[in-house]
Amino acid sequence: MSSTYPNLRLRRTRATSWSRALHRENVLTPADMIWPLFVTQGEGQEEPIATLPGVSRWSVDGIAARAREAVALGVPCVALFPNTPADKRSDDGAEALNPDNLMCRAIKAIRDACGEDIGILTDVALDPYTAHGQDGLIDEAGYVTNDDTVAVLVDQALNQAEAGADIIAPSDMMDGRVQAIRIALEMNGHPNVQIMSYAAKYASAFYGPFRDAVGSRGRLKGDKKTYQMDPANGEEALREVELDLAEGADSVMVKPGLPYLDIVRRVKEQFEVPVFAYQVSGEYAMIESAVAAGAGDRDALVLETLMAFKRAGCSGVLTYHAAHAARLLNA
């Protein structure tokens, strides 16, 4: 039964701030965010990233300091991405398996600094380690092989779990990698390590600044369309999510974020599982560019876009604005 004006005036509940708060359908808190951080070599190093204004690469000691900052702000988890030195990159991405690589040292530094007060999410893919910038191993024709890549990803995931990672996040989009990683974690004493699968990761134009941050953009030969998803496809995303859940994913991710909120909503409604989205580097850069041009207010843009993720059904959001947003929400 529906009411009509003037019996129903929808503006009544919007008339005062207390009433708006009382009737608010979604609430955003610092606990809804994961903070992506970039790791670089050295000590006491901060390297600003030109295409990500306000974001830097940090040496391991700086990463530990950022993790302590996250704890203080109420941000529950950080996500780590290494900028592997050029002399340690190779066609087979072997540095990903080094127990003393940047990723593993950062994990251990955060654990030493914060104990169990923060979650550590680690990226599983080979693009930060390969000389050619692809997420996996390539054959003579330049095609990214699937099963050979999965074997390396399993070892990479175990390497990170041994270092202390809480959430393994395969971002490579190889078929079957979630099941292979889950079995390996179970068989090697890591049954409580979570898998957050990049289940619907699209071959997007929004990743450019990220590739600058991890040093892969200039190295990338070709594109990633043979394994990342076609932006035109929605039903395929649901198939990817269904497969990853069946293979042992504890949660799933949609990437990029705002241009794919329809996918977030469809995944949430169909599977009723924890769904995360990555507000990727290009999305962040657009907000910062708008602010620099005087076209919008940073605080308002950040909070409105993050609320859009919550409204669409996200359990949480990976965002470079995490610390800034948390300060606003804590004020």
Residue pairs with C-beta under 8 A, 6 or more apart in sequence:
12 19
13 19
13 20
13 22
13 23
14 20
14 23
25 311
26 307
26 310
26 311
27 310
28 303
28 306
28 307
28 310
28 325
28 329
29 74
29 329
30 73
30 74
30 75
30 76
30 322
30 325
30 326
30 329
30 330
31 74
31 75
31 76
31 316
32 306
32 310
32 314
32 315
32 316
32 317
33 75
33 76
33 306
33 316
33 317
33 318
33 319
33 322
33 325
33 326
34 75
34 76
34 77
34 78
34 79
34 119
34 121
34 276
34 316
34 317
34 318
34 319
34 322
35 66
35 70
35 75
35 77
35 78
35 79
35 318
35 319
35 320
35 322
35 323
36 78
36 79
36 80
36 81
36 278
36 318
36 319
36 320
36 322
37 58
37 63
37 66
37 67
37 78
37 79
37 80
37 81
37 106
38 49
38 55
38 56
38 57
38 58
38 81
38 82
38 83
38 213
38 214
39 57
39 58
39 59
39 60
39 63
39 80
39 81
39 82
39 83
39 102
39 103
39 105
39 106
40 47
40 57
40 58
40 59
40 82
40 83
40 102
41 59
41 83
41 85
41 102
42 59
43 59
43 60
43 61
44 59
44 61
44 62
45 57
45 58
45 59
45 62
46 56
46 57
46 58
46 59
46 62
47 56
47 57
47 58
47 83
48 55
48 56
49 55
49 56
49 57
49 209
49 212
49 213
50 212
51 208
51 209
51 212
51 213
51 281
51 285
52 209
52 210
52 212
52 213
52 281
52 284
52 285
52 288
52 320
53 285
53 288
53 292
54 288
54 320
55 213
55 284
55 320
57 83
57 213
58 65
58 66
60 102
60 105
60 106
60 109
61 109
63 80
63 106
63 109
63 110
64 106
64 109
64 110
64 112
64 113
64 114
65 113
66 78
66 323
67 78
67 110
67 113
67 114
67 118
68 113
68 114
69 323
70 76
70 77
70 78
70 118
70 322
70 323
70 326
71 114
71 117
71 118
73 323
73 326
73 327
73 330
74 326
74 330
75 118
75 322
75 323
75 326
76 118
76 119
77 118
77 119
77 120
77 121
77 166
77 167
77 316
78 110
78 118
78 119
78 120
78 121
79 121
79 122
79 123
79 169
79 318
80 103
80 106
80 107
80 120
80 121
80 122
80 123
81 123
81 128
81 210
81 213
81 214
82 101
82 102
82 103
82 106
82 128
82 129
82 214
83 102
83 128
83 213
83 214
83 215
84 95
84 101
84 102
84 128
84 129
84 214
84 215
86 215
88 95
88 98
88 101
88 129
89 95
89 129
89 130
89 131
89 219
90 129
90 130
90 131
91 130
91 131
91 132
91 137
91 138
92 130
92 137
92 152
93 126
93 129
93 130
93 137
93 152
94 129
95 101
95 129
96 103
96 126
96 128
96 129
96 152
96 155
96 156
96 159
97 152
97 155
97 156
97 159
98 104
98 159
99 159
99 162
99 163
101 159
103 122
103 123
103 160
103 163
104 159
104 160
104 162
104 163
107 120
107 122
107 160
107 163
107 164
107 165
108 163
108 164
110 118
110 120
111 120
111 164
119 166
119 167
120 164
120 165
120 166
120 167
121 165
121 166
121 167
121 169
121 196
122 160
122 165
122 167
122 168
122 169
123 169
123 171
124 153
124 156
124 157
124 160
124 168
124 169
124 170
124 171
124 172
124 177
124 181
125 135
125 136
125 153
125 170
125 171
125 172
126 134
126 135
126 136
126 137
126 149
126 152
126 153
126 156
126 172
127 133
127 134
127 135
127 211
127 214
127 216
127 220
128 214
128 215
128 216
130 216
130 219
131 219
132 138
132 219
132 220
132 221
133 211
133 216
133 217
133 218
133 219
133 220
133 221
134 144
134 220
134 221
134 222
134 224
135 144
135 149
135 171
135 172
135 173
135 174
135 224
135 227
136 144
136 145
136 146
136 148
136 149
136 152
136 153
136 172
136 174
136 227
137 144
137 145
137 148
137 149
137 152
138 144
138 145
139 145
142 221
142 222
143 226
144 224
144 226
144 227
146 174
146 175
146 176
146 227
147 176
149 172
149 174
149 177
150 174
150 175
150 176
150 177
150 180
151 180
153 170
153 172
153 174
153 177
153 180
153 181
154 177
154 180
154 181
154 184
157 168
157 170
157 181
157 184
157 185
158 184
158 185
158 188
158 190
160 168
161 168
161 185
161 188
161 190
161 193
165 193
166 193
166 194
167 193
167 194
167 195
167 196
168 181
168 185
168 193
168 194
168 195
168 196
169 195
169 196
169 197
169 198
169 253
170 177
170 178
170 181
170 195
170 197
170 198
171 198
171 201
171 255
172 198
172 227
173 198
173 201
173 227
173 228
173 229
174 227
176 247
178 195
178 197
178 243
178 244
178 247
178 248
178 249
179 247
179 248
181 195
181 248
182 195
182 247
182 248
182 249
183 248
185 191
185 193
185 195
194 250
194 251
195 248
195 249
195 250
195 251
196 249
196 250
196 251
196 252
196 253
196 276
197 244
197 249
197 251
197 252
197 253
198 253
198 255
198 278
199 237
199 240
199 241
199 243
199 244
199 245
199 249
199 252
199 253
199 254
199 267
200 229
200 237
200 240
200 241
200 252
200 253
200 254
200 255
200 260
200 263
200 267
201 228
201 229
201 253
201 254
201 255
202 228
202 229
202 230
202 231
202 255
202 256
202 260
203 223
203 224
203 225
203 228
203 229
203 230
203 231
204 228
204 231
204 255
204 256
204 259
204 280
204 282
205 282
206 256
206 259
206 280
206 281
206 282
206 283
207 256
207 280
207 281
207 282
208 217
208 281
208 282
209 281
209 282
209 284
209 285
210 280
210 281
210 282
211 217
211 220
213 281
229 236
229 237
229 240
230 236
231 259
234 262
234 263
234 266
237 254
237 263
237 266
237 267
238 266
238 267
238 270
241 252
241 267
241 270
241 271
242 271
244 252
245 252
245 271
245 273
250 274
251 273
251 274
251 275
251 276
251 315
252 267
252 271
252 273
252 274
252 275
252 276
253 275
253 276
253 277
253 278
253 318
254 260
254 263
254 264
254 267
254 275
254 276
254 277
254 278
255 277
255 278
255 280
256 277
256 278
256 279
256 280
256 282
256 283
257 264
257 277
257 278
257 279
257 280
257 283
257 309
257 317
258 279
258 283
258 305
258 308
258 309
259 283
260 277
261 277
261 308
261 309
261 312
264 275
264 277
264 309
264 312
264 313
264 314
265 312
265 313
267 273
267 275
267 313
268 275
268 312
268 313
268 314
269 313
274 315
274 316
275 313
275 314
275 315
276 314
276 315
276 316
276 317
276 318
277 309
277 312
277 314
277 317
277 318
278 317
278 318
278 319
279 305
279 306
279 309
279 317
279 318
279 319
279 320
279 321
281 320
283 305
284 319
284 320
284 321
287 296
287 298
287 301
287 302
287 305
287 321
288 298
290 296
290 301
291 297
291 298
291 301
298 324
299 328
302 321
302 324
302 325
302 328
303 325
303 328
303 329
306 317
306 319
306 321
306 325
309 317
310 317
319 325
